[in-house]
Amino acid sequence: MRKELLVNATPPETRVALREDQRVVEVFHERREHRGLVGNIYLGRVHRVLPGMQAAFVSIGLDRDAFLYVEDALPGRVEDEGEETAENGGHGTAFEERPRIDDLVKEGQEIVVQVTKDPLSGKGPRVTAALSLPGRTLVYLPSAREIGISRRISDETERERLRHLLEELPGSGGLIARTAAAGAGAGELAADHRYLLDLAGRVARQAERSTAPALLHRELDLALRVVRDLVSTDFTSIRVDDESTHRRLVEFLGAIAPSLVPAVELCPAEPPLFEAAGVEQEIARALRRQVELPSGGSIVIQQTEALVAIDVNTGKFVGKDALEDTVFSTNLEAVPEIARQIRLRDLGGLLVIDFIDMGDPVHRREVFEKFELALARDRARTRILPLSEFGLVEVTRQRSRGNLEKTLTRPCPSCSGHGRVRTDLTLALDLRRDLLRPPTLYVPGDTIRVRVPPSLARLLADEERAVLEDVQQRLGVDLEIQSDATLSPEEYEIVPR
């Protein structure tokens, strides 16, 4: 499988796309003023203990208190497959054996916590007291004691080799060999281990001299984080369109994985990287409810407060033989596309997939097995239940950050929130790309009038002035922003003079 990473970096935002065999399967966004919190470590203060919910609110210096479940207040543990149990909110203990939250923390107590979920749907972030420090090949858990191996490393000989090497490393704490550890030598693992021990020490020392609430450690920015967590020796290229980001990535990989430095390529700004690779089109399609299948069938994806419903339809596909064969073919065709859309849109929580009813038990089993296999390529933790009598498959998928729809859109102000439109910042960045898209029609000295909705005009005049100031400097033009209440929330017009 051909894998490549595309990094589009501009002053307002960084975007990263993962492609497998020329198809976009994951997209990540990080905006300068709205960086995620996952991975950050804070010295917090317990604000309120809720015995009835077996949880506590912890002040970490944000507008909303963080939420600490009783399971996340326990020391970290490593499961057999090498995943932190703290991430999925459980330690595997029976309910009656689990300590109570009021036995673990007290109001006013200072506690070091790490964010595991960004604030979502008006809720504060979720935190854990079981710290997890990721490196390139290892994850270090200061409060754990076990050793784990990534479940994606399936070769038993390699698993045993890695387990032996990790057992030889000095110091306390739990260790997980990440997927990138496959084939790594003792020296590489030891170097990563030393880096993580040093990081844990810096966090501990910072906690000792700080007063809650305080930020102790900030997670890497998106470009460095994705390269650290995703890129392995089977990647063919890491293409970057920004010189500064390219330089940082080369320096970063030179320190942690020198063998990957040759894969980093600096791409020219023209044509735009994401546009040339088809990523912009994939993002646009991922914001639609309906996904067309080549045969004429379709998938409809509807996100609700409680779950995500995914429906498979035959649509225009009528087949050539019996109805059962037509239905079976449509379901098989939908399987890889559903798995890709789940990753691309970063759908989390409970997902319910409604395959078209099949009467043949052999067909039902084959569709389920192929879907299970397709989901196995997903890095996020998933759990899948067998196909029900009604043709439904239930999946739970780990959620830590806002998905693509919530990142790029907002409730539509024209329909009382029943639909969604792109946010003003998303619209501003689209406008910026349109103005810079070649071939440019403007010459230095031109004045370009841009008609925009009132809310976007306010954003460009106040919070995000730099978005278009950079465009004026690059093109040598003057931009005149004109507020126009007759435009829809997703509409703008560029009017050259």
C-alpha positions, 0 to 999 in steps of 0.5 A: 500500500502506498502511503503519503502525508500532505502538509498544508501550512499557512499562518492561520491554520495547518492541515494534514492529509493522509493518503493511502493508494492515492485516496484521502483517508484522514484529514487533520486541522489545527488553527492558530487560535484554536489549538486542541488540548488533547495531550496537554498536562496541567496542574489542576485543582479539584473544584467539586467532587460528585459522589453520585456521578463518581466523578470530579470537576477539576479547574485547569485554567480554562473557561470550563472545568475539566471532568475527571471520572473515577476510572481516570483518577486511578493509576495507569495500566497497560493492557495486553494489546498495549493500549492505555486503559485510561484512554477508554475510561476503564480499568477492567475492575468490577463495579463493586471493587472500584474505589469511590471518587471521594476516596481518591480526590478531595475538594481543593486538592492539587492534582496533575492531569492530562487532557484525553478529550477536547471540549465537545458539545458545551462540555469541558475537556475530559482528563486523566491522572494516569499520564501517557507520554508518547514518543516515536517508538514508545509510550511512557506511563509514569504511574504504570508498571507493565509492558505492552506491545501495540496490537498492530504488531502481529508477528509473535517473534517481533512482539517477544523481541520488543518485550525483551528489549523493553524489560531491559530498559532501566527505571520505573513506569510502564512502557508501550511499544508503538507500531513504529517500534517494529524492527527498531533496534535496542539503541533507538528504543533506549534513546526514545526512552531517555527522551521520555524519562527526561520529559516526565522529569521536566513535568514533575519539576514544573509541577513542584514549582507551580501553583494550580491551575497551571499548564505544565506541558503542551503537546506538539503542534499538528505537523510534528504530532502527526509525523510522530504518530503516523509516519513509519518506514512504509511511507513513500513521501511527506510533502510540505508546501511551507518552507518553515514547516518543512525545515521544522519537520526535517529537524524533528525527524533528524532528531527522532527518526533520521531514516525518514528525513529523505521522505520529506519534500518541499512542494512549490506553492503553485499549484496549491498542494491540497488542490492538486492532490484532490484533498479540497474536493474530498473535504467538500464531499465529506461535509455532504450527507450523501456519498455516491457509489460508483454503481449508482448506489449511495451512503447517507450519513446523518450525525445526531446528538446520540449517535451517527446513522449510516444508511446504505441505499441501492439508488440507481443500481438495479443489478442484472440478476436477482434482488439478493445479488443486487443487494449483496453487491451494493453492501459489499461496495459500500463497506470500504467506503463506509470505513473510509468515511468514518476515518475521513470525517473522524466520526466517534461515539456510537455509529449504527450502519444500516446495510440493506437487508440480505436473506442469505446468511453467507452473504450476511457473514461475508459483508460483516467480515469484510467490514470488520477487516476494513475497520481494522485499518483505523488507528482509533479504537473501535468495537463492533457488534455482529450484524443484527437480524435487521441488517444493523451493525453497531460500532463504538469508535474512540473520540478525542477531538471534534470531527470534521463537520464540527471543526469546519461548520456551525449550526445554520442561523437561517434554520434555527440550527437544523442544518449547518454552514461553514464557520466564518473562519472557514469561509475566510480561509476559503476566501484567502485561497480563492484570492491566491489561486492561480492564475491570479487576475490582479496586478500590483496596485489594484483595489479588489472589493470583496462582498462578505456577510456581516459576521465575516466582515466583523471577523476580518476587521477584528480577530483575524485581520492577518488572514487577508493582510498577508494576501495584500502583501503577496499580491501587492493589492488593496482589499476593500471588505464590504459587509452585505447582509443580502448574502447567505452565511456561506457566500462571498463575492470578489469584485475586481476594479 
